[in-house]
């Protein structure tokens, strides 16, 4: 049934007095309807008919994502009219002669047709296609994904955390090769490059990490650097340390990568493996995260699965060393959990232990991200691998901003957040003197 506002328009709107089809738009709430008049053609004073819903909210999300560069890609599917052999339309952001364009690829049965539009013209073209020629639209952005169908807009968590490069002739990133020698030496794969029993999830984690590292580097001030110094704090058996070294060298970057690990037996094993594989620029040293002092500047600091406040120690190391890119995957959030005082409005929710534990985890990493923002970084928190592969799947990443920000409003929000939850102290706050 049509909304009351549309029915009122149809019953009262006067048809145009000219011999051509005329279109009007009627907005009711967050939906816009397009009506068309054929009155002069059939000699009726008020002959209006609704032909489709206009996907206004979807177009607004698309326009905003193109403006703030959070746009990843666009898909129009479920053909409902138009050319009979047109199956889908795919959209991506490209840069042609220094100007951003929305590139739409029209996927036909036997051919693809690419058309590049100025951004506003591209949004308008999507509006013409969606609802008239396609019943469903998908918009992927780094801040959230959106699906439009039958006039309804549905939101979901973002599947992508970094927008792709708009370079028109960009090369597609490929995951780390399973046949890489270090994977075999560390017992992840066999001679054929296939994962050993029980190591398939580990291989996916390693490959996903290097994929994300590439995106994070491309979105950081280090994008054009051909030399990098990298610290991996809490390197363990060195899976991701070796992967980082191999990935950066494959990119043509002269990377000096150091894995820092407290357990002496693991340091001996990984250092020997690095020498056996002739991994120039890769070394492992013994040291604790909170005590290790690098002997020079650090461009990238990595700390995956550093337990509890060890992540704070690593973040402090990164900030004081002036790292341009920080990549962490926190775990074992115990410090905040012990202090958490449920606010009255959340008391009935957080009286359940498991929910209080999850709230403490979110609060801990949210506070860390806010502290990084205060110190001049752009921070993001996201899921970097499916929970079915590892429960330690949350990543906190940050890159240094080109221009400093006013930290005082952020400090005020930080203090308000701590007061709201009854948090008295936090490790990184203390280290930074905030």
C-alpha positions in Angstrom: 0.0 0.0 0.0 1.2 3.5 -0.8 1.9 5.9 2.0 -0.7 8.5 2.9 1.5 11.3 1.6 1.8 9.7 -1.8 -1.9 8.9 -2.1 -2.7 12.5 -1.2 -0.3 13.8 -3.8 -1.8 11.5 -6.5 -5.3 12.5 -5.7 -4.7 16.2 -5.7 -1.7 17.0 -7.9 -2.6 18.7 -11.2 -1.1 17.1 -14.3 1.1 19.3 -16.5 -0.4 20.9 -19.6 2.0 19.8 -22.2 2.3 16.8 -24.5 5.2 15.0 -22.8 5.7 12.7 -19.9 6.4 14.6 -16.6 7.9 13.3 -13.4 7.5 14.5 -9.9 9.1 13.4 -6.6 7.2 12.9 -3.4 9.1 12.5 -0.1 7.4 10.8 2.8 9.7 10.3 5.8 13.0 8.9 4.6 11.6 7.6 1.4 11.1 9.4 -1.9 8.7 8.2 -4.5 8.8 9.1 -8.2 5.5 9.6 -10.0 4.9 10.1 -13.7 2.1 11.9 -15.5 0.7 10.8 -18.8 -2.3 13.2 -18.6 -1.9 15.1 -21.9 -1.5 11.8 -23.7 -4.7 10.3 -22.5 -6.7 13.5 -21.9 -7.2 13.1 -18.2 -6.8 16.0 -15.7 -5.1 14.1 -13.0 -3.5 10.9 -14.3 -0.5 10.2 -12.1 1.0 6.8 -11.5 3.8 5.8 -9.1 6.5 4.0 -11.0 9.2 3.4 -8.3 10.8 4.3 -5.0 13.8 6.5 -5.2 16.6 5.2 -3.0 17.4 8.5 -1.3 18.9 7.2 2.0 21.2 4.9 -0.1 22.2 7.7 -2.4 23.0 9.9 0.7 25.2 7.2 2.1 27.0 6.9 -1.3 27.5 10.6 -1.6 28.9 10.9 1.9 31.3 8.0 1.5 32.7 9.5 -1.7 33.1 12.8 0.0 35.0 11.5 3.0 36.9 8.8 1.1 35.4 5.9 3.1 33.9 4.4 -0.1 35.2 0.9 -1.0 32.9 -0.4 -3.7 29.3 -0.6 -5.0 27.2 -3.3 -6.5 23.7 -3.2 -8.2 22.1 -6.6 -8.6 18.7 -8.3 -9.3 17.8 -6.9 -12.7 14.2 -5.7 -12.8 14.1 -4.0 -16.2 16.2 -2.2 -18.8 18.6 -4.1 -21.0 17.8 -7.8 -21.0 21.4 -9.0 -21.0 22.6 -6.6 -18.3 23.2 -8.6 -15.1 25.1 -6.3 -12.6 26.7 -2.9 -12.3 29.9 -2.6 -10.2 31.2 0.8 -9.0 34.6 1.9 -7.7 36.4 5.1 -7.1 39.2 6.0 -9.6 41.4 8.9 -10.1 41.9 10.1 -13.7 44.2 13.0 -14.5 44.1 14.0 -10.9 40.3 14.1 -10.6 38.2 11.6 -8.7 35.6 9.7 -10.7 33.0 7.1 -10.0 33.7 4.3 -12.4 30.6 2.1 -13.2 31.2 -1.3 -14.9 28.0 -2.5 -16.6 28.3 -6.3 -16.7 26.4 -7.8 -19.7 26.1 -11.4 -20.8 29.0 -11.2 -23.2 30.7 -7.9 -22.5 31.5 -5.3 -19.9 31.1 -1.6 -20.5 32.9 0.9 -18.3 31.7 4.5 -17.9 33.4 7.1 -15.7 31.4 9.9 -14.1 32.1 13.0 -12.1 31.1 12.1 -8.5 27.7 13.9 -8.4 26.8 12.7 -11.9 27.7 9.1 -10.8 25.5 9.3 -7.8 22.7 10.5 -10.0 23.2 7.7 -12.4 23.1 5.1 -9.6 19.8 6.7 -8.5 18.4 6.2 -12.0 19.4 2.6 -12.1 18.4 1.5 -8.6 14.7 0.8 -8.3 14.2 1.1 -12.0 16.6 -1.4 -13.5 17.9 -3.1 -10.4 16.1 -4.2 -7.3 19.0 -4.4 -4.9 22.0 -2.2 -4.1 25.1 -2.9 -1.9 27.4 -0.1 -0.7 30.6 -1.1 1.0 32.5 1.6 3.1 35.1 1.5 5.8 32.6 2.9 8.3 29.7 0.5 7.5 28.0 -1.5 4.8 24.6 -0.7 3.4 22.0 -2.7 1.5 19.0 -1.2 -0.2 16.0 -3.3 -1.3 12.3 -2.6 -1.7 12.6 0.8 -0.3 14.4 -0.3 2.9 18.0 0.5 3.9 19.7 -2.1 6.0 23.0 -1.4 7.8 25.7 -3.9 8.8 29.3 -4.0 10.1 32.0 -3.0 7.5 33.7 -5.9 5.7 36.6 -3.6 4.8 38.7 -1.4 7.0 40.8 0.4 4.5 39.5 2.0 1.2 41.4 0.8 -1.9 43.7 3.1 -3.8 41.9 5.3 -6.4 44.8 4.9 -8.8 43.2 4.0 -12.2 45.7 1.3 -13.0 46.3 -0.1 -9.6 47.6 -3.6 -9.1 45.6 -6.1 -7.0 47.2 -7.2 -3.8 47.8 -10.9 -3.4 48.1 -12.9 -0.2 51.4 -14.2 1.0 52.4 -17.3 -1.0 51.9 -20.5 1.0 55.1 -21.8 -0.5 57.2 -19.1 1.3 60.3 -20.8 2.8 59.8 -19.4 6.3 56.3 -21.0 6.5 57.8 -24.4 5.9 60.7 -23.8 8.3 58.2 -22.7 11.1 56.0 -25.8 10.5 53.0 -24.0 9.0 53.1 -25.6 5.5 54.6 -28.6 3.9 56.9 -28.9 0.8 53.9 -28.3 -1.5 53.0 -25.1 0.2 49.9 -26.6 1.8 49.0 -26.1 5.5 50.0 -28.9 7.8 47.4 -30.5 10.0 45.9 -28.0 12.4 47.8 -25.1 10.8 45.2 -24.0 8.2 43.9 -21.3 10.6 47.4 -20.1 11.4 48.1 -19.7 7.6 44.9 -17.7 7.1 45.8 -15.5 10.0 49.3 -14.8 8.6 48.0 -14.1 5.1 45.2 -11.9 6.4 47.7 -10.0 8.5 50.0 -9.2 5.6 47.0 -8.2 3.5 45.9 -5.7 6.2 49.5 -4.5 6.7 49.6 -3.6 3.0 46.4 -1.6 3.3 47.5 0.1 6.5 50.8 1.1 4.9 49.1 2.5 1.9 46.9 4.6 4.1 49.7 5.9 6.2 52.5 8.6 5.8 54.8 5.7 4.9 53.2 4.9 1.6 56.1 6.1 -0.5 58.9 5.0 1.8 61.4 2.5 0.3 63.2 1.9 3.6 61.5 1.0 6.9 62.5 0.0 10.4 60.0 -2.3 12.0 59.7 -3.6 15.6 57.6 -6.6 16.5 57.1 -6.6 20.2 56.3 -10.0 21.8 57.3 -11.9 18.6 56.8 -15.4 20.0 57.7 -18.0 17.4 58.0 -15.3 14.8 55.2 -16.2 12.4 54.2 -12.6 11.8 57.7 -11.2 12.2 58.9 -13.4 9.3 55.7 -12.6 7.4 56.2 -8.9 7.8 59.8 -9.1 6.6 58.9 -11.3 3.6 55.9 -9.1 2.6 57.9 -5.9 2.8 60.8 -7.3 0.8 58.4 -8.6 -1.8 57.1 -5.0 -2.1 60.6 -3.8 -2.8 61.0 -2.2 0.6 64.4 -2.4 2.3 63.0 -3.4 5.6 64.9 -3.8 8.8 62.7 -6.0 11.0 63.4 -6.8 14.7 61.4 -9.3 16.7 61.6 -8.7 20.5 60.7 -11.7 22.6 61.3 -12.5 26.3 61.6 -16.3 26.1 65.3 -17.1 25.3 64.6 -20.5 23.6 62.2 -18.8 21.1 64.7 -16.1 20.4 67.5 -18.7 19.7 65.2 -20.7 17.4 63.9 -17.7 15.4 67.3 -16.1 15.0 68.8 -19.4 13.8 65.9 -19.9 11.4 66.4 -16.3 10.0 70.1 -17.0 9.5 69.5 -20.4 7.9 67.0 -18.8 5.4 69.5 -15.9 4.7 66.8 -13.3 5.8 68.9 -10.2 5.5 67.5 -7.4 7.7 65.6 -9.7 10.0 66.8 -10.3 13.6 65.4 -11.5 16.9 66.6 -10.2 20.3 65.7 -10.9 23.9 63.8 -8.3 25.8 60.6 -7.3 27.6 58.0 -5.1 25.9 58.1 -2.5 28.6 61.9 -2.4 28.9 63.3 -2.8 25.4 64.9 0.3 24.0 65.3 0.6 20.3 68.7 1.9 19.1 67.2 4.3 16.5 64.0 5.6 15.0 61.1 3.2 14.5 58.7 3.6 11.5 56.3 0.7 12.3 55.6 -1.0 15.6 53.7 -4.3 15.8 52.4 -5.9 19.0 49.9 -8.8 18.4 48.4 -10.6 21.4 50.4 -8.7 24.1 48.6 -9.7 27.3 46.7 -7.1 29.4 48.8 -4.0 30.0 51.7 -5.2 27.8 49.7 -3.7 24.9 49.8 -0.4 26.7 53.6 -0.7 27.1 53.9 -1.4 23.4 51.7 1.6 22.5 53.8 3.8 24.8 57.0 2.5 23.1 55.4 3.4 19.7 54.4 6.9 20.7 57.7 7.8 22.3 59.6 6.4 19.4 57.6 8.4 17.0 56.3 5.4 15.0 54.2 6.5 11.9 52.2 3.2 12.0 51.1 1.2 15.0 49.5 -2.3 14.6 48.3 -4.1 17.7 45.9 -6.9 18.6 45.2 -6.6 22.3 44.1 -9.6 24.5 43.5 -10.5 28.1 41.8 -7.2 29.2 42.2 -7.5 33.0 43.1 -4.0 34.2 39.8 -2.3 33.4 37.6 -5.3 34.2 38.7 -5.2 37.9 37.7 -1.5 38.2 34.5 -1.4 36.1 31.6 0.1 38.0 28.4 -0.4 36.0 26.6 3.0 35.6 23.0 2.9 36.9 21.6 2.9 33.4 23.6 -0.2 32.5 23.4 -2.0 35.8 20.8 -4.6 34.7 22.9 -5.4 31.7 26.4 -5.6 33.2 25.3 -7.6 36.2 26.0 -10.6 33.9 29.6 -11.5 34.1 30.2 -12.3 30.4 28.6 -9.0 29.4 30.7 -7.1 31.9 33.8 -8.8 30.6 33.0 -7.9 27.0 32.1 -4.3 28.0 35.5 -4.0 29.7 37.3 -5.2 26.6 35.5 -2.7 24.4 36.1 0.1 26.9 39.8 -0.8 27.2 40.5 -0.6 23.5 38.2 2.4 23.1 40.2 4.3 25.7 43.5 3.3 24.1 42.2 4.5 20.7 41.2 7.8 22.2 44.6 8.3 23.8 46.2 7.6 20.5 44.0 10.3 18.9 45.0 12.7 21.7 48.6 12.1 20.8 48.2 12.9 17.1 47.3 9.6 15.6 44.3 8.5 13.6 43.1 5.3 15.2 40.8 2.5 14.2 39.5 -0.7 15.9 38.2 -3.5 13.7 37.9 -7.3 13.4 40.9 -8.5 11.4 40.0 -12.2 11.1 36.9 -14.3 11.6 36.3 -15.5 15.1 36.1 -19.0 13.8 39.9 -18.9 13.2 40.9 -17.1 16.4 39.1 -15.5 19.4 41.9 -12.9 19.5 40.6 -11.1 16.4 40.3 -7.4 17.3 42.9 -5.1 15.9 43.8 -1.6 17.0 45.8 0.3 14.4 46.8 3.9 14.1 48.9 6.1 11.8 50.3 9.5 12.7 48.4 12.4 11.3 50.1 15.0 9.0 48.5 17.8 10.9 48.2 18.0 14.7 44.8 18.1 16.3 43.5 19.9 19.4 43.7 17.3 22.1 41.8 19.1 24.8 38.2 18.2 23.7 39.4 14.6 23.4 40.9 14.7 26.9 37.6 16.0 28.2 35.7 13.1 26.6 38.3 10.6 27.9 37.8 11.9 31.5 34.0 11.8 31.1 34.2 8.2 29.8 36.4 7.1 32.8 34.0 8.8 35.3 31.0 7.2 33.7 32.4 3.7 34.2 34.2 4.4 37.5 37.7 3.9 36.0 40.4 5.2 38.4 43.6 4.4 36.4 44.7 3.0 33.1 48.2 1.9 32.2 48.8 3.9 29.0 47.3 7.0 30.6 49.8 6.8 33.5 52.8 6.2 31.1 51.8 9.2 29.0 51.2 11.4 32.0 47.7 12.2 30.9 
